[in-house]
Amino acid sequence: MKIVAGVDEVGRGSLIGPVYAAAVILNKNVNKKLLKDSKSLTKNNREFLAKYIKKNSVWAVAKASVKEIEKINILHASLLAMKRSIKKLKLKPSITLIDGNKLPELNGYKLKYVIKGDQKISEISAASIIAKVARDRFITKLSKKFKKYAWDKNAGYGTKEHLKAIKKFGITHYHRKTFGPIHNILSPK
């Protein structure tokens, strides 16, 4: 029997926090029609589907820290988070389908990337939902401590409001200092 895992990451473009990845192996009984790319779902739908997926699959979530992102860059940190999520799965997949056009280095696993996989492959859609809900929960909790940055609304992305707050209040240790907008604020020309 072929065991297919789907993998996706979330938070690559954010200016704050870790990048998250999830790996999911769906049970046969899952209604795949429900699964879509996490970005096309409402927050409530994502929350509902995350519970549904977790109940009906083998899944794992992993992340790469801000320190790791700054040390090895966001692409490599995303691949690292993906690798960690795959290795955390309780079942070893026969094949692992990864959203995007790059693969993590992982010996002993059959990996294949799928461009726009989160829109085409149910397992990758499921992984995108699990990863997004996990990261959103982390950011929501963080935003209670750092209300001035409105992370509960912008998820740490470079919105006008967030950039204005950085200029006014400075950065936190959750900010990714190597990212353009923050780097430019820290070291103006």
N, C-alpha and C positions, 0 to 999 in steps of 0.2 A: 504493500500500500504506500502510495506517494504522500509524504507529509510536506505540505507547502506552508512556509512562513512568509509573512509580509512584514516589511520594516519601513518606518518613516521617522523623520525627525521634525521637531518644531522649535521655533525660537531663534532661527539662524539670523534673521534680520533685526532682532530686538537689540536695543542698546544696553540691556541689563540681563543679569542672571545667567544660569546655566542653559545649555542647549539640551533638550530632552529627546530621547528616541524610544520607540516601542517596537517590540517584535510580537507578532500574533500568529498563532496556528488555530484556525477556526474549526469547531466541531462540525460534523456533517449536517446537523439539524438547524444550523444558523440560517436565518432568512437574509440572504445576501442582498435582496432588493432594498433593505433598510440602510445598507452601508454606502456612504458617500464620502467624498473628501471632506475632512473636518471643517475646512474654511467655508464650505457651502451650507453648513448647518447652523442653526441657532444654538446659543449656549445651553438652553434647556434640552434640546434634541441631543446635543453632544453628551450631556450628563446622563440622560436616559440610555443612550446607546452604549456609553462606556460601561454602565452597569450590566447591560445585556451582553456585551462582548465578553466582559470579565467572567460572567456566569457560564458562557458557552464557548470557551476557548482556553488554550494554554497561552499565557501572555507574560511579558516582562517589560519593565520600564527601566531605563538607565539614563544617566546624564553625564555631561562633561562640564566641569566648573568654569567659572569666569577666569580663574588662574590658568587653567588648561587652554581655554580659548585664546588668551593673551599670549601664551607661550608657543602654541603650535598653529594658530590661526583658526578661524571659524569652520572652514571646510574640514580640516583634519580633526577638529574637536567634534564636529557632527558625525564623522565617520567613526570616531572613537566611541561616541555614545551609542551608535548603531551596533558596533562590534560587541559592546558590553551587553546590550539588550539581547542580542542573539545568543550570546554565551550563557545568559541567565535563564533561558528557556528550559523548562523541565524535560522537554522532548527535543531530540536532535532532528531538525528538518531534513528531508531528502533534498529539497531545494529552497533557497531563501531569495525572495523577490524584493528588491530594494528600490524605493522611489528615487528617481533622479538619474544621473549619468555617471556616477562614480561608485566604486565599491570599497568597503573597508577591507583591510588586509586580515584575512582570517583563514588560517590553514585548516584543512580537513572538512571544510564546508563548501557546498556547491552554491555559488552566489551568482545572481543575474540582476542587472539593473533594468528598470522599466521607466522610461521618461513619461512623466505625468501618470505614474502608476497609481497614485492616490485617487485618480479619476477612473481608472480602468480595472484594477484588481481589488477584489473585496478584502483580501487579507491586508493589503497595503492601506486601504481606506480605514479598516478597523484599527490598524496600528497608528494611523494619523489621528484618529479620534482619541485613543487611549493616551497618546503622547500629549496631545493638546489639552485634554482635561487635566492631566497630571501637572503640566507646566502652568496652566491657568490657575489651578488651586494654589500652587506655590507663589505665584505673582500676586494673587488676591491677598494672601496672608501677609506677604511682604508690604503690600500697599497700605495696610493698616498702620504699619510702623513708619512709612515714608509717604504720608498723605499729600505732601506738597507737590509730588511728581505725577499724581493722578494715574498711577500704574494700573489701578483697577479698571480704568477706561482705555488706556493706550497699550497695555501689556508690555510697556517698556520700549515700544517702538518710537522712532524719532518724529513724533508729532510736534506741531508748533508749540503746543502747550508744554510738552515734556522738555523741549529744547530751551524754552523760556525759563522753566523751573531750574534747569541745570545752570543757566547763566546767572540766575538770581541766588540759588541756594548752594551751588557747587555740586560735586559728584559724591556718590556713596561708594562703598567698597563693592557694591553690586554692579556698578557701571563697568562696561567694557572699555577700558581706556585706549585700546588700540583701534577702536572703531572711529572712522572719519569724523563724524559730527562731534564726538567727545574729544578726540585728539586735537581737533581744530580749536575747540574752546579752551583746552588746557594749554596749548602752545600756539597762540595766535601768531600770524606771520609778522 
